[in-house]
Protein backbone atom coordinates (compact mmCIF):
# COMPACT_ATOMS: atom_id res chain seq x y z
CA UNK A 1 0.00 0.00 0.00
CA UNK A 2 1.33 3.45 -0.87
CA UNK A 3 0.57 6.84 0.60
CA UNK A 4 1.02 8.55 3.93
CA UNK A 5 0.53 6.40 7.02
CA UNK A 6 -2.75 6.60 8.87
CA UNK A 7 -2.99 7.78 12.44
CA UNK A 8 -2.94 4.17 13.70
CA UNK A 9 -0.39 2.70 11.31
CA UNK A 10 3.34 3.01 11.89
CA UNK A 11 5.52 4.87 9.42
CA UNK A 12 7.07 2.30 7.10
CA UNK A 13 10.76 3.16 6.67
CA UNK A 14 13.39 1.94 4.23
CA UNK A 15 17.01 2.56 5.29
CA UNK A 16 19.43 3.19 2.40
CA UNK A 17 23.07 3.54 3.45
CA UNK A 18 26.20 1.68 2.42
CA UNK A 19 27.42 1.56 6.01
CA UNK A 20 25.94 -1.45 7.85
CA UNK A 21 26.59 0.17 11.23
CA UNK A 22 24.49 3.19 10.30
CA UNK A 23 21.61 1.02 9.11
CA UNK A 24 21.87 -1.23 12.15
CA UNK A 25 21.96 1.72 14.53
CA UNK A 26 18.92 3.34 13.00
CA UNK A 27 17.02 0.06 12.96
CA UNK A 28 17.72 -0.56 16.66
CA UNK A 29 16.71 2.99 17.58
CA UNK A 30 13.51 2.87 15.54
CA UNK A 31 12.61 -0.49 17.07
CA UNK A 32 12.06 1.35 20.34
CA UNK A 33 9.42 3.56 18.70
CA UNK A 34 6.19 1.74 17.85
CA UNK A 35 5.16 4.42 15.36
CA UNK A 36 8.21 3.62 13.18
CA UNK A 37 8.67 0.33 11.33
CA UNK A 38 11.82 -0.46 9.35
CA UNK A 39 10.59 -2.61 6.46
CA UNK A 40 13.86 -2.96 4.57
CA UNK A 41 17.48 -1.98 4.09
CA UNK A 42 19.51 -1.09 1.01
CA UNK A 43 23.27 -0.65 0.63
CA UNK A 44 23.17 0.92 -2.85
CA UNK A 45 20.94 3.32 -4.73
CA UNK A 46 19.92 0.53 -7.09
CA UNK A 47 18.73 -1.58 -4.16
CA UNK A 48 16.86 1.38 -2.74
CA UNK A 49 14.94 1.95 -5.98
CA UNK A 50 14.11 -1.75 -6.27
CA UNK A 51 12.95 -2.04 -2.67
CA UNK A 52 10.75 1.03 -2.99
CA UNK A 53 9.00 -0.70 -5.88
CA UNK A 54 8.65 -3.93 -3.89
CA UNK A 55 7.84 -2.61 -0.43
CA UNK A 56 6.27 0.83 -1.04
CA UNK A 57 7.63 2.37 2.18
CA UNK A 58 6.34 5.73 3.38
CA UNK A 59 9.83 7.17 3.77
CA UNK A 60 13.31 6.31 2.53
CA UNK A 61 16.10 7.52 4.78
CA UNK A 62 18.66 8.00 2.03
CA UNK A 63 22.42 8.37 2.21
CA UNK A 64 24.01 10.23 -0.70
CA UNK A 65 27.36 8.54 -1.15
CA UNK A 66 26.65 4.94 -2.09
CA UNK A 67 28.20 2.58 -4.66
CA UNK A 68 26.62 1.53 -7.98
CA UNK A 69 24.09 4.39 -7.85
CA UNK A 70 24.34 7.37 -5.51
CA UNK A 71 21.50 8.71 -3.42
CA UNK A 72 20.84 11.64 -5.73
CA UNK A 73 20.02 9.48 -8.75
CA UNK A 74 18.10 7.03 -6.58
CA UNK A 75 16.07 9.91 -5.16
CA UNK A 76 15.29 11.19 -8.65
CA UNK A 77 14.12 7.79 -9.84
CA UNK A 78 11.98 7.26 -6.76
CA UNK A 79 10.30 10.66 -6.79
CA UNK A 80 9.69 10.56 -10.54
CA UNK A 81 8.07 7.14 -10.30
CA UNK A 82 4.44 6.27 -9.53
CA UNK A 83 5.05 5.69 -5.83
CA UNK A 84 4.16 8.25 -3.15
CA UNK A 85 7.24 7.29 -1.13
CA UNK A 86 9.07 10.34 0.14
CA UNK A 87 12.82 10.68 0.58
CA UNK A 88 14.65 12.08 3.59
CA UNK A 89 18.35 12.56 2.92
CA UNK A 90 20.66 11.64 5.79
CA UNK A 91 24.13 12.94 5.11
CA UNK A 92 27.39 14.16 6.60
CA UNK A 93 27.06 17.82 5.71
CA UNK A 94 30.65 18.87 6.25
CA UNK A 95 31.82 16.26 3.74
CA UNK A 96 28.94 16.15 1.32
CA UNK A 97 28.65 18.71 -1.46
CA UNK A 98 25.59 17.11 -2.99
CA UNK A 99 22.71 18.09 -0.72
CA UNK A 100 21.48 20.76 -3.13
CA UNK A 101 21.43 18.23 -5.93
CA UNK A 102 19.48 15.77 -3.78
CA UNK A 103 16.85 18.36 -2.99
CA UNK A 104 16.54 19.25 -6.66
CA UNK A 105 16.12 15.55 -7.35
CA UNK A 106 12.98 15.53 -5.23
CA UNK A 107 14.01 14.86 -1.64
CA UNK A 108 11.55 16.18 0.91
CA UNK A 109 14.28 17.31 3.25
CA UNK A 110 17.57 16.40 4.80
CA UNK A 111 19.16 15.82 8.15
CA UNK A 112 22.78 15.43 9.08
CA UNK A 113 24.20 12.38 10.80
CA UNK A 114 25.50 14.30 13.78
CA UNK A 115 22.06 15.65 14.68
CA UNK A 116 20.35 14.44 17.84
CA UNK A 117 18.67 11.09 17.28
CA UNK A 118 15.32 12.46 18.39
CA UNK A 119 15.60 15.13 15.69
CA UNK A 120 16.33 12.53 13.03
CA UNK A 121 13.34 10.44 14.11
CA UNK A 122 11.21 13.56 14.20
CA UNK A 123 12.29 14.36 10.66
CA UNK A 124 11.12 10.93 9.49
CA UNK A 125 7.71 11.58 11.02
CA UNK A 126 7.44 15.05 9.52
CA UNK A 127 8.28 13.84 6.03
CA UNK A 128 5.94 10.85 6.37
CA UNK A 129 3.11 13.23 7.25
CA UNK A 130 3.53 14.88 3.87
CA UNK A 131 5.46 17.94 5.00
CA UNK A 132 8.99 18.97 4.19
CA UNK A 133 11.75 19.30 6.70
CA UNK A 134 14.58 21.70 6.13
CA UNK A 135 15.87 23.20 9.34
CA UNK A 136 16.37 26.97 9.08
CA UNK A 137 19.91 26.85 10.43
CA UNK A 138 20.85 24.07 8.05
CA UNK A 139 19.23 25.95 5.17
CA UNK A 140 21.42 28.96 5.83
CA UNK A 141 24.49 26.73 5.95
CA UNK A 142 23.40 25.09 2.72
CA UNK A 143 23.06 28.42 0.92
CA UNK A 144 26.40 29.62 2.25
CA UNK A 145 28.07 26.34 1.32
CA UNK A 146 26.97 26.51 -2.29
CA UNK A 147 27.42 30.24 -2.81
CA UNK A 148 30.03 30.95 -5.44
CA UNK A 149 30.49 27.33 -6.44
CA UNK A 150 30.12 27.09 -10.22
CA UNK A 151 29.52 23.35 -10.10
CA UNK A 152 26.40 23.87 -7.98
CA UNK A 153 25.07 26.96 -9.73
CA UNK A 154 21.53 26.72 -11.09
CA UNK A 155 21.24 25.27 -14.58
CA UNK A 156 19.07 28.20 -15.65
CA UNK A 157 20.06 31.84 -15.10
CA UNK A 158 18.04 33.83 -12.54
CA UNK A 159 14.69 34.82 -14.00
CA UNK A 160 11.84 37.11 -12.96
CA UNK A 161 9.20 35.62 -10.70
CA UNK A 162 5.89 35.85 -12.49
CA UNK A 163 2.37 35.57 -11.13
CA UNK A 164 3.11 36.37 -7.51
CA UNK A 165 2.56 39.54 -5.51
CA UNK A 166 5.31 41.69 -4.07
CA UNK A 167 4.48 40.41 -0.59
CA UNK A 168 4.68 36.81 -1.81
CA UNK A 169 8.03 37.64 -3.36
CA UNK A 170 9.24 38.87 0.04
CA UNK A 171 7.97 35.69 1.68
CA UNK A 172 9.66 33.52 -0.95
CA UNK A 173 12.97 35.30 -0.40
CA UNK A 174 12.69 34.70 3.35
CA UNK A 175 11.85 31.03 2.80
CA UNK A 176 14.97 30.83 0.66
CA UNK A 177 17.00 32.16 3.58
CA UNK A 178 15.67 29.40 5.80
CA UNK A 179 13.19 31.47 7.78
CA UNK A 180 10.39 29.60 9.52
CA UNK A 181 6.76 30.77 9.36
CA UNK A 182 7.13 32.35 12.79
CA UNK A 183 10.30 34.17 11.74
CA UNK A 184 8.66 35.32 8.50
CA UNK A 185 5.75 36.71 10.51
CA UNK A 186 8.15 38.60 12.78
CA UNK A 187 10.20 39.94 9.86
CA UNK A 188 7.16 41.19 7.94
CA UNK A 189 5.05 42.22 10.95
CA UNK A 190 2.22 39.87 10.04
CA UNK A 191 0.55 37.02 11.89
CA UNK A 192 1.81 33.46 11.67
CA UNK A 193 -1.51 32.47 10.09
CA UNK A 194 -0.99 35.07 7.37
CA UNK A 195 2.55 33.82 6.80
CA UNK A 196 1.23 30.27 6.41
CA UNK A 197 -1.35 31.51 3.91
CA UNK A 198 1.35 33.19 1.83
CA UNK A 199 3.40 29.98 1.86
CA UNK A 200 0.37 27.95 0.76
CA UNK A 201 -0.33 30.33 -2.11
CA UNK A 202 3.31 30.21 -3.21
CA UNK A 203 3.20 26.41 -3.25
CA UNK A 204 0.12 26.53 -5.48
CA UNK A 205 1.26 29.32 -7.79
CA UNK A 206 4.76 27.95 -8.33
CA UNK A 207 3.67 24.34 -8.57
CA UNK A 208 6.04 23.42 -5.76
CA UNK A 209 5.61 20.10 -3.98
CA UNK A 210 6.74 21.39 -0.61
CA UNK A 211 8.78 23.97 1.25
CA UNK A 212 12.05 22.45 0.13
CA UNK A 213 11.18 23.21 -3.48
CA UNK A 214 10.35 26.79 -2.50
CA UNK A 215 13.85 27.15 -1.03
CA UNK A 216 15.35 25.87 -4.26
CA UNK A 217 13.07 28.08 -6.36
CA UNK A 218 14.09 31.17 -4.40
CA UNK A 219 17.75 30.26 -4.91
CA UNK A 220 17.35 29.57 -8.62
CA UNK A 221 15.36 32.73 -9.22
CA UNK A 222 17.99 34.91 -7.63
CA UNK A 223 15.85 36.03 -4.69
CA UNK A 224 18.36 34.92 -2.08
CA UNK A 225 21.21 37.26 -1.24
CA UNK A 226 24.20 34.98 -1.09
CA UNK A 227 27.29 35.82 0.94
CA UNK A 228 30.18 37.19 -1.03
Wavefront OBJ file of the C-alpha trace (Angstrom):
o trace
v 0.000 0.000 0.000
v 1.331 3.449 -0.865
v 0.572 6.842 0.598
v 1.019 8.553 3.932
v 0.533 6.399 7.019
v -2.750 6.599 8.869
v -2.991 7.783 12.445
v -2.944 4.168 13.698
v -0.389 2.698 11.309
v 3.343 3.006 11.888
v 5.519 4.873 9.417
v 7.070 2.296 7.101
v 10.760 3.164 6.673
v 13.394 1.943 4.233
v 17.006 2.564 5.287
v 19.425 3.191 2.404
v 23.066 3.535 3.455
v 26.201 1.676 2.415
v 27.421 1.557 6.014
v 25.939 -1.452 7.846
v 26.592 0.169 11.226
v 24.494 3.195 10.303
v 21.610 1.025 9.112
v 21.868 -1.230 12.150
v 21.960 1.721 14.532
v 18.919 3.341 12.998
v 17.020 0.061 12.962
v 17.725 -0.562 16.659
v 16.714 2.985 17.577
v 13.506 2.870 15.539
v 12.605 -0.493 17.066
v 12.060 1.346 20.336
v 9.417 3.555 18.698
v 6.191 1.739 17.845
v 5.164 4.421 15.362
v 8.207 3.617 13.175
v 8.666 0.328 11.330
v 11.820 -0.459 9.348
v 10.585 -2.608 6.463
v 13.859 -2.961 4.571
v 17.485 -1.979 4.094
v 19.508 -1.091 1.014
v 23.266 -0.648 0.627
v 23.169 0.925 -2.849
v 20.943 3.325 -4.734
v 19.918 0.535 -7.089
v 18.725 -1.579 -4.165
v 16.856 1.382 -2.736
v 14.940 1.950 -5.984
v 14.115 -1.751 -6.274
v 12.954 -2.045 -2.672
v 10.754 1.026 -2.991
v 8.996 -0.703 -5.884
v 8.650 -3.932 -3.893
v 7.844 -2.606 -0.426
v 6.272 0.833 -1.039
v 7.625 2.367 2.177
v 6.340 5.727 3.383
v 9.833 7.172 3.771
v 13.309 6.307 2.528
v 16.104 7.520 4.784
v 18.664 7.996 2.026
v 22.421 8.369 2.214
v 24.013 10.228 -0.700
v 27.364 8.540 -1.153
v 26.655 4.936 -2.095
v 28.204 2.579 -4.658
v 26.616 1.532 -7.977
v 24.094 4.394 -7.846
v 24.344 7.368 -5.512
v 21.505 8.714 -3.418
v 20.840 11.643 -5.732
v 20.023 9.484 -8.753
v 18.096 7.034 -6.576
v 16.066 9.911 -5.162
v 15.288 11.194 -8.652
v 14.120 7.789 -9.842
v 11.979 7.257 -6.756
v 10.296 10.662 -6.789
v 9.689 10.563 -10.541
v 8.074 7.145 -10.300
v 4.441 6.269 -9.528
v 5.051 5.695 -5.830
v 4.158 8.249 -3.155
v 7.239 7.285 -1.132
v 9.069 10.337 0.143
v 12.816 10.683 0.578
v 14.646 12.081 3.590
v 18.352 12.557 2.917
v 20.661 11.637 5.787
v 24.135 12.942 5.105
v 27.387 14.157 6.602
v 27.056 17.822 5.707
v 30.652 18.873 6.246
v 31.820 16.260 3.744
v 28.944 16.153 1.319
v 28.649 18.707 -1.459
v 25.592 17.106 -2.988
v 22.708 18.091 -0.718
v 21.475 20.757 -3.131
v 21.425 18.227 -5.934
v 19.482 15.771 -3.778
v 16.845 18.365 -2.990
v 16.535 19.252 -6.657
v 16.116 15.552 -7.350
v 12.977 15.529 -5.229
v 14.013 14.857 -1.640
v 11.550 16.176 0.911
v 14.285 17.306 3.250
v 17.570 16.404 4.797
v 19.157 15.820 8.147
v 22.784 15.425 9.079
v 24.196 12.379 10.797
v 25.503 14.303 13.777
v 22.062 15.654 14.678
v 20.347 14.441 17.835
v 18.670 11.090 17.278
v 15.317 12.461 18.388
v 15.602 15.133 15.694
v 16.328 12.535 13.029
v 13.341 10.435 14.109
v 11.211 13.556 14.203
v 12.292 14.365 10.659
v 11.116 10.930 9.492
v 7.706 11.579 11.023
v 7.438 15.053 9.521
v 8.279 13.837 6.030
v 5.939 10.851 6.369
v 3.108 13.225 7.248
v 3.529 14.881 3.866
v 5.456 17.939 5.001
v 8.994 18.972 4.188
v 11.753 19.295 6.703
v 14.578 21.700 6.132
v 15.874 23.201 9.337
v 16.374 26.973 9.082
v 19.906 26.845 10.426
v 20.854 24.069 8.045
v 19.233 25.948 5.167
v 21.418 28.963 5.834
v 24.490 26.727 5.950
v 23.402 25.092 2.721
v 23.059 28.416 0.925
v 26.398 29.623 2.246
v 28.074 26.341 1.321
v 26.967 26.512 -2.294
v 27.423 30.241 -2.811
v 30.033 30.952 -5.437
v 30.494 27.330 -6.442
v 30.120 27.086 -10.223
v 29.522 23.346 -10.097
v 26.405 23.874 -7.983
v 25.067 26.965 -9.731
v 21.529 26.721 -11.092
v 21.242 25.270 -14.585
v 19.071 28.204 -15.649
v 20.065 31.844 -15.099
v 18.038 33.826 -12.538
v 14.695 34.818 -13.996
v 11.836 37.114 -12.957
v 9.201 35.623 -10.696
v 5.890 35.850 -12.491
v 2.371 35.572 -11.134
v 3.110 36.370 -7.508
v 2.564 39.542 -5.510
v 5.313 41.694 -4.071
v 4.482 40.407 -0.593
v 4.684 36.806 -1.806
v 8.030 37.641 -3.364
v 9.238 38.866 0.036
v 7.971 35.692 1.682
v 9.663 33.520 -0.948
v 12.967 35.302 -0.396
v 12.687 34.698 3.355
v 11.851 31.033 2.804
v 14.971 30.829 0.663
v 16.997 32.160 3.581
v 15.665 29.396 5.798
v 13.189 31.469 7.784
v 10.389 29.600 9.524
v 6.764 30.767 9.362
v 7.125 32.348 12.795
v 10.296 34.173 11.742
v 8.655 35.321 8.498
v 5.748 36.711 10.506
v 8.149 38.600 12.778
v 10.201 39.942 9.857
v 7.159 41.191 7.939
v 5.047 42.222 10.951
v 2.220 39.869 10.045
v 0.552 37.018 11.888
v 1.807 33.459 11.674
v -1.510 32.469 10.092
v -0.989 35.068 7.368
v 2.553 33.824 6.797
v 1.231 30.271 6.412
v -1.354 31.512 3.906
v 1.354 33.188 1.833
v 3.398 29.979 1.856
v 0.372 27.946 0.759
v -0.331 30.333 -2.110
v 3.305 30.206 -3.205
v 3.197 26.414 -3.252
v 0.116 26.527 -5.479
v 1.258 29.320 -7.792
v 4.759 27.947 -8.329
v 3.665 24.340 -8.575
v 6.036 23.425 -5.761
v 5.605 20.104 -3.982
v 6.737 21.392 -0.608
v 8.779 23.974 1.251
v 12.049 22.453 0.127
v 11.184 23.212 -3.475
v 10.349 26.789 -2.501
v 13.847 27.152 -1.030
v 15.353 25.865 -4.264
v 13.071 28.083 -6.362
v 14.093 31.166 -4.400
v 17.746 30.255 -4.910
v 17.350 29.569 -8.623
v 15.359 32.727 -9.220
v 17.995 34.913 -7.627
v 15.852 36.030 -4.693
v 18.359 34.921 -2.084
v 21.205 37.259 -1.242
v 24.202 34.983 -1.090
v 27.290 35.821 0.943
v 30.175 37.193 -1.026
l 1 2 3 4 5 6 7 8 9 10 11 12 13 14 15 16 17 18 19 20 21 22 23 24 25 26 27 28 29 30 31 32 33 34 35 36 37 38 39 40 41 42 43 44 45 46 47 48 49 50 51 52 53 54 55 56 57 58 59 60 61 62 63 64 65 66 67 68 69 70 71 72 73 74 75 76 77 78 79 80 81 82 83 84 85 86 87 88 89 90 91 92 93 94 95 96 97 98 99 100 101 102 103 104 105 106 107 108 109 110 111 112 113 114 115 116 117 118 119 120 121 122 123 124 125 126 127 128 129 130 131 132 133 134 135 136 137 138 139 140 141 142 143 144 145 146 147 148 149 150 151 152 153 154 155 156 157 158 159 160 161 162 163 164 165 166 167 168 169 170 171 172 173 174 175 176 177 178 179 180 181 182 183 184 185 186 187 188 189 190 191 192 193 194 195 196 197 198 199 200 201 202 203 204 205 206 207 208 209 210 211 212 213 214 215 216 217 218 219 220 221 222 223 224 225 226 227 228
